[in-house]
């Protein structure tokens, strides 16, 4: 555990550049310096949680309206998509339309 407070005046130590090219922790009120000779960090990888679809889960698109819309992905030539509209911004802004291609399953949205 690194020293974060000065042992003499109990002020918070700040990170600064040492004359030797490394880093150090130093006190702003007294001449105390603590050289940092090894990296101080920690990295944690947390497991990803499985999230449900925001708009109702796996069956949300089953009862959605369908219309003739060109797929937004560059590789699909599908021309039918399921869609629904949601007011996600303020009332004076247009509704946002969410699409799902019936051919490839690609999802996109349009803010009109």
Secondary structure, 3 states (H helix, E strand, C coil): CCCCECCCCCCECEEEECCCCCEEEECCCCCCEEEECCCCCCCCCCCCCCCCCCCCCCCCCCCCEEEECCCCCCCCCCCEEEEEEECCCCCCCCCEEEEEECCCCCEEEECC
